[in-house]
Structures are given as structure tokens and as C-alpha cells.
Amino acid sequence: MSTTRLIGLLLLGGGIALLLISVSADMIGLGRDPGFGYQQMGGTSVGGAAAIIGSLLYRRG
């Protein structure tokens, strides 16, 4: 497995994990305020971007 493909796979997995944790933070007890706060928006955005970049790197490698 090439290095690019491995990095892509790690980014994809990490991005999906961050995305899921950010979206479900209130349900699992990590949310501080009720509703969807700015920290959850940031985690969702970063997780989604990492997952997209990871999938592109995985496909490219």
C-alpha cells in the first residue's frame, strides 16, 4: 500500500469519526450547551473536510 493511500485512509477514518462525534455530542454527553453550537459546527466542518480529502487521496493513490 502506498503512502498516499495510507494517509488517505487515515484521514478518511479520522474525519468520519470526528464528524460522527461532533454531530452526536449532545446525545453522548459531550455537548456543553443545548442545541448545535459553534464547536459542533467546527468539528463537523473539519471532520467532513478531512473525510473528503482522505477519500480523494485514497482514490488517487
C-alpha positions as a LaTeX table, in Angstrom:
\begin{tabular}{lrrr}
\hline
Residue & $x$ (\AA) & $y$ (\AA) & $z$ (\AA) \\
\hline
Met1 & 0.00 & 0.00 & 0.00 \\
Ser2 & 1.40 & 3.36 & $-1.00$ \\
Thr3 & 1.97 & 6.15 & 1.49 \\
Thr4 & $-0.59$ & 8.41 & $-0.21$ \\
Arg5 & $-3.22$ & 5.71 & 0.01 \\
Leu6 & $-2.44$ & 5.05 & 3.69 \\
Ile7 & $-2.64$ & 8.74 & 4.58 \\
Gly8 & $-5.91$ & 8.96 & 2.68 \\
Leu9 & $-7.33$ & 6.02 & 4.59 \\
Leu10 & $-6.29$ & 7.50 & 7.94 \\
Leu11 & $-7.77$ & 10.90 & 7.05 \\
Leu12 & $-10.97$ & 9.28 & 5.87 \\
Gly13 & $-11.39$ & 7.24 & 9.04 \\
Gly14 & $-10.43$ & 10.08 & 11.36 \\
Gly15 & $-12.66$ & 12.54 & 9.52 \\
Ile16 & $-15.67$ & 10.26 & 9.72 \\
Ala17 & $-15.03$ & 9.63 & 13.43 \\
Leu18 & $-14.75$ & 13.37 & 14.17 \\
Leu19 & $-17.86$ & 14.06 & 12.11 \\
Leu20 & $-19.92$ & 11.47 & 13.96 \\
Ile21 & $-18.68$ & 12.55 & 17.38 \\
Ser22 & $-19.40$ & 16.20 & 16.60 \\
Val23 & $-22.89$ & 15.53 & 15.32 \\
Ser24 & $-23.83$ & 13.31 & 18.26 \\
Ala25 & $-22.01$ & 15.26 & 21.02 \\
Asp26 & $-25.23$ & 16.21 & 22.83 \\
Met27 & $-26.52$ & 12.64 & 22.79 \\
Ile28 & $-23.32$ & 11.14 & 24.21 \\
Gly29 & $-22.89$ & 13.83 & 26.86 \\
Leu30 & $-20.07$ & 15.89 & 25.36 \\
Gly31 & $-22.15$ & 18.95 & 24.49 \\
Arg32 & $-22.00$ & 21.92 & 26.84 \\
Asp33 & $-24.97$ & 23.89 & 25.59 \\
Pro34 & $-28.27$ & 22.59 & 24.27 \\
Gly35 & $-28.60$ & 22.75 & 20.52 \\
Phe36 & $-25.97$ & 22.70 & 17.81 \\
Gly37 & $-23.19$ & 25.06 & 18.97 \\
Tyr38 & $-20.24$ & 26.62 & 17.20 \\
Gln39 & $-17.85$ & 23.91 & 18.46 \\
Gln40 & $-20.06$ & 21.22 & 16.95 \\
Met41 & $-20.21$ & 23.17 & 13.69 \\
Gly42 & $-16.42$ & 23.42 & 13.65 \\
Gly43 & $-15.94$ & 19.73 & 14.38 \\
Thr44 & $-18.47$ & 18.78 & 11.74 \\
Ser45 & $-16.80$ & 21.02 & 9.15 \\
Val46 & $-13.27$ & 19.83 & 9.90 \\
Gly47 & $-14.37$ & 16.18 & 10.02 \\
Gly48 & $-16.23$ & 16.46 & 6.74 \\
Ala49 & $-13.30$ & 18.19 & 5.04 \\
Ala50 & $-10.84$ & 15.59 & 6.33 \\
Ala51 & $-13.09$ & 12.77 & 5.12 \\
Ile52 & $-13.39$ & 14.32 & 1.64 \\
Ile53 & $-9.65$ & 14.96 & 1.34 \\
Gly54 & $-8.93$ & 11.46 & 2.65 \\
Ser55 & $-11.24$ & 9.85 & 0.11 \\
Leu56 & $-9.61$ & 11.80 & $-2.72$ \\
Leu57 & $-6.13$ & 10.78 & $-1.58$ \\
Tyr58 & $-7.21$ & 7.15 & $-1.18$ \\
Arg59 & $-8.64$ & 7.04 & $-4.69$ \\
Arg60 & $-5.60$ & 8.79 & $-6.15$ \\
Gly61 & $-3.01$ & 6.54 & $-4.50$ \\
\hline
\end{tabular}
